[in-house]
Amino acid sequence: MEHKIPFNQPFLTGKEAQYIQEALQSRKLAGNGTFTQKCQNYFQDRYHFHKCLLTTSCTDALEMAAILLEIQPGDEVIMPSYTFVSTANPFILRGAKIVFADSRADHPGIDEKGIEDLITTKTKAIVVVHYAGVACDMDIVMDIANRHGVWVVEDAAQAIDAYYKGKPLGGIGHLAAFSFHETKNIVCGEGGMLVVNDKKMAKRSEIIWEKGTNRSAFFRGEVDKYGWVDVGSSFLPSEIIAAFLYAQLEDLERIQQKRAQIWKAYCQGLQDLASREKIRLPFIPAFASNNAHMFYILLKNQEERSALIGHLKSNNIQAVFHYLSLHESPFYKEKHAGRNLVYSDQYTDCLLRLPLFFELTEPEQHKISATIQHFFIH
Ligand SMILES: *Cc1c(COP(=O)(O)O)cnc(C)c1O
Protein backbone atom coordinates (compact mmCIF):
# COMPACT_ATOMS: atom_id res chain seq x y z
CA MET A 1 0.00 0.00 0.00
CA GLU A 2 1.15 3.49 -0.74
CA HIS A 3 2.70 5.54 2.02
CA LYS A 4 0.27 7.73 3.96
CA ILE A 5 0.96 11.35 4.92
CA PRO A 6 -0.68 12.03 8.30
CA PHE A 7 -1.96 15.44 9.29
CA ASN A 8 0.28 15.57 12.34
CA GLN A 9 3.11 13.58 13.85
CA PRO A 10 4.56 14.74 17.17
CA PHE A 11 8.33 15.25 16.95
CA LEU A 12 10.74 13.71 19.45
CA THR A 13 14.08 15.43 19.94
CA GLY A 14 15.74 12.27 21.28
CA LYS A 15 16.46 13.68 24.75
CA GLU A 16 13.01 13.03 26.24
CA ALA A 17 13.71 9.50 27.50
CA GLN A 18 17.01 10.57 29.07
CA TYR A 19 15.41 13.42 31.03
CA ILE A 20 12.50 11.23 32.10
CA GLN A 21 15.07 8.70 33.33
CA GLU A 22 16.74 11.47 35.36
CA ALA A 23 13.38 12.41 36.84
CA LEU A 24 12.73 8.76 37.75
CA GLN A 25 16.13 8.40 39.39
CA SER A 26 15.59 11.52 41.48
CA ARG A 27 12.61 9.73 43.08
CA LYS A 28 10.76 13.01 43.08
CA LEU A 29 7.87 12.50 40.72
CA ALA A 30 5.18 14.91 41.87
CA GLY A 31 4.94 18.43 40.42
CA ASN A 32 6.97 21.58 41.03
CA GLY A 33 10.36 19.83 41.13
CA THR A 34 13.62 20.45 39.27
CA PHE A 35 12.33 19.98 35.71
CA THR A 36 9.21 22.05 36.36
CA GLN A 37 11.44 24.87 37.61
CA LYS A 38 13.72 24.51 34.58
CA CYS A 39 10.80 24.81 32.18
CA GLN A 40 9.27 27.78 33.97
CA ASN A 41 12.65 29.55 34.18
CA TYR A 42 13.19 28.93 30.49
CA PHE A 43 10.08 30.98 29.65
CA GLN A 44 10.71 33.63 32.29
CA ASP A 45 14.31 34.15 31.08
CA ARG A 46 13.75 33.91 27.34
CA TYR A 47 10.54 35.94 27.07
CA HIS A 48 10.69 37.97 30.31
CA PHE A 49 7.26 36.73 31.40
CA HIS A 50 6.70 37.77 35.02
CA LYS A 51 5.59 34.40 36.36
CA CYS A 52 5.07 31.04 34.66
CA LEU A 53 3.32 27.97 36.08
CA LEU A 54 3.25 24.67 34.22
CA THR A 55 -0.20 23.08 34.07
CA THR A 56 -1.60 19.78 32.86
CA SER A 57 -3.14 21.54 29.83
CA CYS A 58 -3.88 24.92 28.33
CA THR A 59 -7.51 24.28 29.27
CA ASP A 60 -6.39 24.05 32.91
CA ALA A 61 -4.33 27.24 32.60
CA LEU A 62 -7.46 29.02 31.35
CA GLU A 63 -9.45 27.58 34.27
CA MET A 64 -6.84 29.07 36.59
CA ALA A 65 -7.23 32.38 34.75
CA ALA A 66 -11.01 32.34 35.27
CA ILE A 67 -10.53 31.69 39.01
CA LEU A 68 -7.84 34.38 39.31
CA LEU A 69 -10.08 36.96 37.65
CA GLU A 70 -12.88 36.01 40.07
CA ILE A 71 -15.35 35.46 37.26
CA GLN A 72 -18.88 35.28 38.78
CA PRO A 73 -22.29 34.29 37.46
CA GLY A 74 -23.61 37.21 35.42
CA ASP A 75 -20.19 38.42 34.28
CA GLU A 76 -19.68 38.76 30.55
CA VAL A 77 -16.57 37.58 28.74
CA ILE A 78 -15.86 38.58 25.14
CA MET A 79 -14.02 36.14 22.87
CA PRO A 80 -13.99 35.03 19.23
CA SER A 81 -16.52 32.43 18.14
CA TYR A 82 -14.00 30.82 15.81
CA THR A 83 -11.92 28.99 18.43
CA PHE A 84 -11.57 25.77 20.36
CA VAL A 85 -14.10 25.01 23.12
CA SER A 86 -11.35 25.33 25.74
CA THR A 87 -11.27 29.10 25.24
CA ALA A 88 -14.88 29.27 26.49
CA ASN A 89 -15.42 26.34 28.89
CA PRO A 90 -13.34 27.68 31.80
CA PHE A 91 -15.44 30.86 31.92
CA ILE A 92 -18.73 28.97 31.48
CA LEU A 93 -17.74 26.78 34.44
CA ARG A 94 -17.64 29.90 36.62
CA GLY A 95 -21.05 31.03 35.43
CA ALA A 96 -20.04 33.68 32.91
CA LYS A 97 -22.03 34.61 29.86
CA ILE A 98 -19.91 34.40 26.72
CA VAL A 99 -20.29 37.21 24.21
CA PHE A 100 -18.94 35.94 20.91
CA ALA A 101 -17.14 38.26 18.52
CA ASP A 102 -16.58 37.82 14.81
CA SER A 103 -13.26 37.11 13.08
CA ARG A 104 -11.37 39.52 10.85
CA ALA A 105 -12.08 39.47 7.13
CA ASP A 106 -8.40 38.86 6.38
CA HIS A 107 -7.62 36.50 9.27
CA PRO A 108 -9.47 34.06 11.59
CA GLY A 109 -8.39 36.06 14.68
CA ILE A 110 -10.86 38.27 16.56
CA ASP A 111 -12.03 41.44 14.79
CA GLU A 112 -10.37 43.86 17.22
CA LYS A 113 -12.35 46.82 15.99
CA GLY A 114 -15.64 45.04 16.76
CA ILE A 115 -14.80 44.43 20.44
CA GLU A 116 -15.77 47.82 21.83
CA ASP A 117 -19.40 47.53 20.63
CA LEU A 118 -19.76 44.34 22.70
CA ILE A 119 -18.64 45.89 25.99
CA THR A 120 -21.32 46.45 28.65
CA THR A 121 -21.20 47.29 32.36
CA LYS A 122 -21.08 43.52 32.99
CA THR A 123 -18.00 42.86 30.86
CA LYS A 124 -15.23 41.43 33.01
CA ALA A 125 -12.70 40.16 30.48
CA ILE A 126 -11.67 39.92 26.85
CA VAL A 127 -10.08 36.64 25.78
CA VAL A 128 -8.14 36.87 22.53
CA VAL A 129 -6.86 33.88 20.60
CA HIS A 130 -3.67 34.24 18.59
CA TYR A 131 -4.93 31.97 15.85
CA ALA A 132 -2.21 29.96 14.08
CA GLY A 133 0.30 31.79 16.27
CA VAL A 134 -0.47 35.05 14.48
CA ALA A 135 -0.88 37.98 16.87
CA CYS A 136 -4.11 39.88 17.37
CA ASP A 137 -3.64 43.65 17.20
CA MET A 138 -2.88 43.92 20.91
CA ASP A 139 -2.49 47.73 21.02
CA ILE A 140 -6.16 48.03 20.06
CA VAL A 141 -7.24 45.30 22.50
CA MET A 142 -5.26 46.69 25.46
CA ASP A 143 -6.46 50.20 24.78
CA ILE A 144 -10.13 49.11 24.85
CA ALA A 145 -9.51 47.03 27.98
CA ASN A 146 -7.73 49.83 29.82
CA ARG A 147 -10.37 52.42 28.99
CA HIS A 148 -13.17 50.13 30.21
CA GLY A 149 -11.31 48.54 33.11
CA VAL A 150 -11.58 44.94 31.93
CA TRP A 151 -9.03 42.12 32.03
CA VAL A 152 -7.28 40.65 28.99
CA VAL A 153 -6.41 36.96 28.73
CA GLU A 154 -4.33 35.73 25.80
CA ASP A 155 -5.21 32.23 24.62
CA ALA A 156 -1.69 31.68 23.33
CA ALA A 157 -2.17 27.92 22.92
CA GLN A 158 -0.78 28.11 19.38
CA ALA A 159 1.50 31.08 19.91
CA ILE A 160 4.77 29.83 21.37
CA ASP A 161 7.74 31.93 20.24
CA ALA A 162 5.53 34.36 18.32
CA TYR A 163 5.59 38.14 18.50
CA TYR A 164 3.50 41.30 18.23
CA LYS A 165 5.55 44.35 17.20
CA GLY A 166 8.57 42.54 18.65
CA LYS A 167 6.89 41.70 21.97
CA PRO A 168 6.47 38.00 22.76
CA LEU A 169 2.86 36.82 22.72
CA GLY A 170 1.75 35.67 26.13
CA GLY A 171 3.48 38.65 27.71
CA ILE A 172 0.99 41.38 26.81
CA GLY A 173 -2.37 40.56 28.46
CA HIS A 174 -2.84 40.35 32.24
CA LEU A 175 -2.78 36.55 31.92
CA ALA A 176 -1.96 34.11 29.14
CA ALA A 177 -2.19 30.38 28.51
CA PHE A 178 0.01 28.11 26.37
CA SER A 179 -0.50 24.53 25.22
CA PHE A 180 1.97 21.68 24.77
CA HIS A 181 -0.62 19.27 23.41
CA GLU A 182 0.81 16.88 20.83
CA THR A 183 -0.57 18.99 17.96
CA LYS A 184 1.33 22.15 18.93
CA ASN A 185 4.88 23.24 18.01
CA ILE A 186 6.41 22.14 21.34
CA VAL A 187 4.77 19.13 22.96
CA CYS A 188 4.66 16.90 26.02
CA GLY A 189 1.57 14.85 25.16
CA GLU A 190 -0.83 16.87 27.27
CA GLY A 191 0.43 19.99 28.99
CA GLY A 192 0.16 23.73 29.28
CA MET A 193 1.31 26.82 31.12
CA LEU A 194 -0.23 29.85 32.76
CA VAL A 195 1.60 33.16 32.42
CA VAL A 196 0.88 35.77 35.05
CA ASN A 197 1.92 39.20 33.82
CA ASP A 198 -0.09 41.17 36.36
CA LYS A 199 2.26 41.21 39.36
CA LYS A 200 -0.60 41.54 41.84
CA MET A 201 -1.95 38.13 40.81
CA ALA A 202 1.36 36.26 41.08
CA LYS A 203 1.10 35.13 44.71
CA ARG A 204 -2.51 33.96 44.42
CA SER A 205 -1.79 32.10 41.17
CA GLU A 206 0.67 29.85 43.00
CA ILE A 207 -1.91 29.09 45.71
CA ILE A 208 -4.64 28.19 43.22
CA TRP A 209 -2.09 26.00 41.43
CA GLU A 210 -1.29 24.11 44.66
CA LYS A 211 -4.87 23.14 45.60
CA GLY A 212 -5.58 26.34 47.51
CA THR A 213 -2.61 25.91 49.86
CA ASN A 214 0.46 28.06 50.44
CA ARG A 215 2.70 25.04 49.98
CA SER A 216 5.06 26.82 47.55
CA ALA A 217 5.68 29.67 50.00
CA PHE A 218 6.26 27.07 52.75
CA PHE A 219 8.94 25.28 50.71
CA ARG A 220 10.67 28.59 50.04
CA GLY A 221 10.72 29.15 53.80
CA GLU A 222 8.48 32.23 53.60
CA VAL A 223 5.89 30.85 56.05
CA ASP A 224 6.46 28.39 58.90
CA LYS A 225 3.51 26.13 58.17
CA TYR A 226 1.32 25.50 55.22
CA GLY A 227 -2.43 25.20 55.06
CA TRP A 228 -5.62 25.85 53.18
CA VAL A 229 -5.81 29.55 52.40
CA ASP A 230 -7.94 29.89 49.23
CA VAL A 231 -9.80 27.90 46.58
CA GLY A 232 -7.69 25.89 44.16
CA SER A 233 -7.25 22.60 42.40
CA SER A 234 -4.54 20.25 41.24
CA PHE A 235 -3.26 22.07 38.18
CA LEU A 236 0.40 21.06 38.20
CA PRO A 237 1.84 18.29 36.02
CA SER A 238 4.22 15.63 37.30
CA GLU A 239 7.99 15.87 36.92
CA ILE A 240 7.85 13.13 34.27
CA ILE A 241 5.87 15.45 32.00
CA ALA A 242 8.09 18.43 32.78
CA ALA A 243 11.20 16.35 31.97
CA PHE A 244 9.76 15.53 28.55
CA LEU A 245 8.88 19.16 27.95
CA TYR A 246 12.34 20.41 28.88
CA ALA A 247 13.91 18.22 26.18
CA GLN A 248 11.62 19.90 23.65
CA LEU A 249 12.37 23.41 24.87
CA GLU A 250 16.10 22.83 24.48
CA ASP A 251 15.43 22.18 20.79
CA LEU A 252 12.95 25.02 20.24
CA GLU A 253 15.18 26.91 17.78
CA ARG A 254 15.66 23.91 15.50
CA ILE A 255 11.96 22.98 15.62
CA GLN A 256 10.84 26.51 14.77
CA GLN A 257 13.32 26.82 11.89
CA LYS A 258 12.18 23.57 10.32
CA ARG A 259 8.51 24.47 10.61
CA ALA A 260 9.15 27.90 9.08
CA GLN A 261 10.91 26.24 6.14
CA ILE A 262 7.93 23.95 5.53
CA TRP A 263 5.52 26.89 5.82
CA LYS A 264 7.46 28.90 3.20
CA ALA A 265 7.63 25.95 0.84
CA TYR A 266 3.82 25.61 1.00
CA CYS A 267 3.48 29.29 0.14
CA GLN A 268 5.75 28.88 -2.88
CA GLY A 269 4.13 25.63 -4.00
CA LEU A 270 0.61 27.11 -3.86
CA GLN A 271 1.38 30.67 -4.99
CA ASP A 272 0.23 30.01 -8.53
CA LEU A 273 -3.21 28.81 -7.36
CA ALA A 274 -3.50 31.88 -5.15
CA SER A 275 -2.59 34.22 -8.02
CA ARG A 276 -5.28 32.59 -10.13
CA GLU A 277 -7.71 33.12 -7.20
CA LYS A 278 -8.49 29.44 -6.84
CA ILE A 279 -7.52 29.52 -3.15
CA ARG A 280 -6.49 32.08 -0.52
CA LEU A 281 -3.24 31.74 1.41
CA PRO A 282 -2.77 32.80 5.05
CA PHE A 283 -2.39 36.52 5.67
CA ILE A 284 0.17 37.70 8.23
CA PRO A 285 -0.33 41.34 9.32
CA ALA A 286 2.81 43.51 9.44
CA PHE A 287 2.60 43.70 13.26
CA ALA A 288 2.75 39.90 13.64
CA SER A 289 5.54 37.36 13.33
CA ASN A 290 4.91 33.86 11.99
CA ASN A 291 5.75 30.91 14.28
CA ALA A 292 4.64 28.45 11.58
CA HIS A 293 2.21 26.73 13.88
CA MET A 294 -0.24 26.07 11.09
CA PHE A 295 -0.58 26.18 7.33
CA TYR A 296 -4.12 26.61 6.08
CA ILE A 297 -5.77 27.50 2.79
CA LEU A 298 -9.19 29.02 2.20
CA LEU A 299 -11.55 27.49 -0.35
CA LYS A 300 -14.62 29.05 -1.97
CA ASN A 301 -17.20 27.07 0.03
CA GLN A 302 -17.84 23.95 2.07
CA GLU A 303 -18.61 21.74 -0.96
CA GLU A 304 -15.30 22.60 -2.59
CA ARG A 305 -13.49 21.95 0.69
CA SER A 306 -15.14 18.53 1.13
CA ALA A 307 -14.24 17.60 -2.44
CA LEU A 308 -10.61 18.64 -1.90
CA ILE A 309 -10.38 16.68 1.38
CA GLY A 310 -11.69 13.64 -0.53
CA HIS A 311 -9.20 14.17 -3.36
CA LEU A 312 -6.30 14.43 -0.90
CA LYS A 313 -7.53 11.38 0.99
CA SER A 314 -7.67 9.29 -2.16
CA ASN A 315 -4.02 10.28 -2.60
CA ASN A 316 -3.20 9.17 0.96
CA ILE A 317 -2.92 12.70 2.34
CA GLN A 318 -4.76 13.65 5.52
CA ALA A 319 -5.96 17.26 5.66
CA VAL A 320 -8.40 18.50 8.30
CA PHE A 321 -10.63 21.44 9.10
CA HIS A 322 -11.66 22.67 12.54
CA TYR A 323 -13.75 24.98 14.69
CA LEU A 324 -17.44 24.96 14.12
CA SER A 325 -18.30 28.51 15.23
CA LEU A 326 -19.04 28.22 18.96
CA HIS A 327 -22.06 30.52 18.73
CA GLU A 328 -23.61 27.92 16.37
CA SER A 329 -22.80 24.93 18.60
CA PRO A 330 -25.59 22.77 20.06
CA PHE A 331 -24.47 23.89 23.53
CA TYR A 332 -24.48 27.62 22.91
CA LYS A 333 -26.80 28.35 19.98
CA GLU A 334 -29.78 29.11 22.27
CA LYS A 335 -27.72 31.36 24.53
CA HIS A 336 -26.23 33.41 21.70
CA ALA A 337 -27.96 36.74 21.19
CA GLY A 338 -28.57 36.12 17.50
CA ARG A 339 -25.94 38.40 16.02
CA ASN A 340 -24.61 37.08 12.71
CA LEU A 341 -20.90 36.34 12.74
CA VAL A 342 -20.26 36.20 9.04
CA TYR A 343 -16.51 35.69 8.96
CA SER A 344 -16.50 33.14 11.77
CA ASP A 345 -18.97 31.06 9.74
CA GLN A 346 -16.90 31.57 6.62
CA TYR A 347 -13.77 30.12 8.27
CA THR A 348 -15.90 27.28 9.67
CA ASP A 349 -16.90 26.37 6.10
CA CYS A 350 -13.86 27.22 4.03
CA LEU A 351 -10.64 26.74 6.01
CA LEU A 352 -8.50 23.65 5.43
CA ARG A 353 -5.34 22.77 7.36
CA LEU A 354 -2.49 20.97 5.59
CA PRO A 355 -0.01 18.56 7.21
CA LEU A 356 2.76 20.49 8.99
CA PHE A 357 5.19 18.68 11.26
CA PHE A 358 8.95 18.52 11.76
CA GLU A 359 9.46 15.27 9.89
CA LEU A 360 7.38 16.13 6.83
CA THR A 361 9.82 15.53 3.96
CA GLU A 362 10.37 17.66 0.86
CA PRO A 363 9.02 14.97 -1.53
CA GLU A 364 5.93 14.61 0.69
CA GLN A 365 5.39 18.32 0.64
CA HIS A 366 5.76 18.49 -3.15
CA LYS A 367 3.23 15.72 -3.43
CA ILE A 368 0.73 17.64 -1.29
CA SER A 369 1.10 20.85 -3.32
CA ALA A 370 0.95 18.95 -6.62
CA THR A 371 -2.17 17.06 -5.51
CA ILE A 372 -3.92 20.33 -4.65
CA GLN A 373 -2.91 21.82 -8.01
CA HIS A 374 -4.18 18.73 -9.76
CA PHE A 375 -7.56 19.13 -8.02
CA PHE A 376 -8.05 22.55 -9.59
CA ILE A 377 -7.20 21.44 -13.12
CA HIS A 378 -10.29 19.22 -13.15
C1 LIG B 1 -4.99 23.53 21.64
C2 LIG B 1 -5.79 24.69 22.04
C3 LIG B 1 -6.36 24.79 23.33
C4 LIG B 1 -6.35 23.68 24.31
O1 LIG B 1 -5.09 23.22 24.69
P1 LIG B 1 -4.98 21.95 25.64
O2 LIG B 1 -3.55 22.00 26.08
O3 LIG B 1 -5.29 20.76 24.81
O4 LIG B 1 -5.93 22.13 26.77
C5 LIG B 1 -7.02 25.95 23.66
N1 LIG B 1 -7.15 26.97 22.79
C6 LIG B 1 -6.64 26.90 21.55
C7 LIG B 1 -6.80 28.08 20.63
C8 LIG B 1 -5.96 25.76 21.12
O5 LIG B 1 -5.47 25.70 19.88
The ligand as a MOL file (V3000), in Angstrom:
LIG
                    3D

  0  0  0     0  0            999 V3000
M  V30 BEGIN CTAB
M  V30 COUNTS 15 15 0 0 0
M  V30 BEGIN ATOM
M  V30 1 C -4.9940 23.5280 21.6360 0
M  V30 2 C -5.7940 24.6880 22.0430 0
M  V30 3 C -6.3640 24.7920 23.3250 0
M  V30 4 C -6.3460 23.6800 24.3150 0
M  V30 5 O -5.0920 23.2240 24.6880 0
M  V30 6 P -4.9760 21.9530 25.6380 0
M  V30 7 O -3.5510 22.0020 26.0840 0
M  V30 8 O -5.2950 20.7630 24.8060 0
M  V30 9 O -5.9270 22.1310 26.7680 0
M  V30 10 C -7.0200 25.9500 23.6640 0
M  V30 11 N -7.1540 26.9690 22.7940 0
M  V30 12 C -6.6440 26.9000 21.5480 0
M  V30 13 C -6.7950 28.0800 20.6280 0
M  V30 14 C -5.9590 25.7580 21.1220 0
M  V30 15 O -5.4690 25.6970 19.8830 0
M  V30 END ATOM
M  V30 BEGIN BOND
M  V30 1 1 1 2
M  V30 2 1 2 3
M  V30 3 2 2 14
M  V30 4 1 3 4
M  V30 5 2 3 10
M  V30 6 1 4 5
M  V30 7 1 5 6
M  V30 8 2 6 7
M  V30 9 1 6 8
M  V30 10 1 6 9
M  V30 11 1 10 11
M  V30 12 2 11 12
M  V30 13 1 12 13
M  V30 14 1 12 14
M  V30 15 1 14 15
M  V30 END BOND
M  V30 END CTAB
M  END
